[in-house]
Amino acid sequence: MDINVLIDYLAAREKFYDSAKKLFKLAEQKDIVMNIASVSYGHVYYLMYQYVKKTRQDEVDTHKLAIEARNAASNAVDLLLQITKCLPIDLNVIKQAHNSDFLDFEDAIQFYCALQNPECKVIITRDENDYKNSTIPVMNPDEFLELFYCK
């Protein structure tokens, strides 16, 4: 699962939230295994922290905002820890990603991490173009839901 889909749900990004919510529900019910690379937890924490600070910066004082941002980021990681499977990233994955033709390093890490884990049958992302060299099928959330779960 690519980070953009995780953030769609966790930040309730309006245009993409419904599909992401369905994926999270399937993962919570154990109908799917939501695999994410170990680095994704740190990325999600950082992105949720920044998201809360940016969207609420005019509402509260900076200290209170930092606490709220930290709590929101921590809650996001707590949820992921409950419903996702953490896939390890080793030096080989980093080297492959670094030496790849992927334009986005984070996407390359996601791909090579998935590639070394045979249980990963599909990469779900909204940035399908970033995975044009993928040897693993790539789908956006709507395609995945329609194909496998009759959205």
SULWODA-V896260 format. One record per residue. N is the residue number from 0. RES is the residue in three letters. PHI is phi in whole degrees, 0 to 359 (* if undefined). PSI is psi in whole degrees, 0 to 359 (999 if undefined). D_FIRST is the distance of its C-alpha to the first C-alpha in Angstrom with 2 decimals. Layout:
# SULWODA-V896260
n	res	phi	psi	d_first
N	RES	PHI	PSI	D_FIRST
N	RES	PHI	PSI	D_FIRST
This chain:
# SULWODA-V896260
n	res	phi	psi	d_first
0	MET	*	127	0.00
1	ASP	283	153	3.76
2	ILE	299	326	6.53
3	ASN	299	325	8.44
4	VAL	288	322	6.97
5	LEU	300	313	7.43
6	ILE	292	327	10.76
7	ASP	306	317	11.67
8	TYR	283	309	12.08
9	LEU	296	327	13.46
10	ALA	262	3	15.83
11	ALA	51	49	16.58
12	ARG	292	115	16.50
13	GLU	312	307	18.95
14	LYS	294	334	18.07
15	PHE	245	355	14.41
16	TYR	299	314	14.76
17	ASP	301	314	15.83
18	SER	294	317	12.95
19	ALA	297	321	10.45
20	LYS	298	319	13.15
21	LYS	297	320	13.36
22	LEU	296	316	9.82
23	PHE	297	321	10.68
24	LYS	296	317	14.03
25	LEU	300	320	13.00
26	ALA	292	318	11.21
27	GLU	298	324	14.37
28	GLN	277	0	16.56
29	LYS	66	24	15.00
30	ASP	280	335	14.75
31	ILE	226	158	11.23
32	VAL	258	119	9.68
33	MET	267	96	6.44
34	ASN	276	133	6.05
35	ILE	223	147	5.54
36	ALA	293	145	8.27
37	SER	305	326	11.45
38	VAL	295	338	12.10
39	SER	296	329	9.40
40	TYR	298	316	11.83
41	GLY	293	319	14.61
42	HIS	297	316	13.05
43	VAL	297	317	12.22
44	TYR	302	309	15.76
45	TYR	299	313	17.34
46	LEU	295	320	15.86
47	MET	290	323	16.77
48	TYR	300	311	20.10
49	GLN	294	322	20.88
50	TYR	299	312	19.90
51	VAL	296	316	22.30
52	LYS	300	318	24.96
53	LYS	290	317	24.86
54	THR	280	343	24.95
55	ARG	241	11	27.57
56	GLN	299	335	29.69
57	ASP	268	355	32.76
58	GLU	267	327	32.80
59	VAL	222	167	33.49
60	ASP	292	161	35.01
61	THR	296	323	32.94
62	HIS	293	314	33.17
63	LYS	296	322	32.14
64	LEU	297	318	29.29
65	ALA	298	321	28.02
66	ILE	293	316	28.19
67	GLU	297	319	26.35
68	ALA	295	316	23.59
69	ARG	298	316	23.35
70	ASN	295	318	23.33
71	ALA	296	317	20.61
72	ALA	295	318	18.36
73	SER	296	318	19.34
74	ASN	297	322	18.72
75	ALA	297	315	15.13
76	VAL	294	321	14.58
77	ASP	303	315	16.72
78	LEU	298	314	14.61
79	LEU	299	321	11.41
80	LEU	297	332	13.83
81	GLN	281	325	15.02
82	ILE	242	0	12.11
83	THR	246	162	9.43
84	LYS	254	126	10.23
85	CYS	275	120	10.77
86	LEU	260	130	10.82
87	PRO	287	151	13.83
88	ILE	243	125	14.48
89	ASP	246	180	18.03
90	LEU	300	324	20.52
91	ASN	299	316	20.01
92	VAL	299	315	16.36
93	ILE	297	316	17.73
94	LYS	295	316	20.67
95	GLN	299	316	18.88
96	ALA	297	317	16.63
97	HIS	296	324	19.84
98	ASN	267	6	21.84
99	SER	274	174	19.52
100	ASP	271	2	20.10
101	PHE	297	138	16.87
102	LEU	279	333	18.13
103	ASP	253	115	15.35
104	PHE	299	318	15.40
105	GLU	298	318	12.17
106	ASP	295	323	10.38
107	ALA	296	319	12.75
108	ILE	298	314	11.87
109	GLN	303	314	8.16
110	PHE	297	308	9.81
111	TYR	292	331	12.65
112	CYS	294	314	10.95
113	ALA	296	321	9.19
114	LEU	298	325	12.65
115	GLN	276	0	14.54
116	ASN	240	99	12.88
117	PRO	301	339	14.32
118	GLU	288	348	12.55
119	CYS	278	106	9.37
120	LYS	261	343	10.75
121	VAL	204	147	8.40
122	ILE	255	125	5.75
123	ILE	256	122	5.01
124	THR	205	159	6.54
125	ARG	265	352	10.01
126	ASP	256	60	11.27
127	GLU	301	326	11.89
128	ASN	297	332	15.06
129	ASP	292	343	13.61
130	TYR	249	28	12.44
131	LYS	297	338	15.84
132	ASN	265	8	16.74
133	SER	291	139	13.84
134	THR	263	359	15.32
135	ILE	258	137	12.24
136	PRO	305	142	12.04
137	VAL	237	131	10.00
138	MET	221	151	10.03
139	ASN	277	165	9.94
140	PRO	305	318	9.50
141	ASP	297	317	13.26
142	GLU	299	314	13.59
143	PHE	299	312	11.33
144	LEU	296	319	13.28
145	GLU	292	318	16.49
146	LEU	289	319	16.30
147	PHE	255	339	15.39
148	TYR	226	17	16.47
149	CYS	44	58	19.12
150	LYS	337	999	17.70
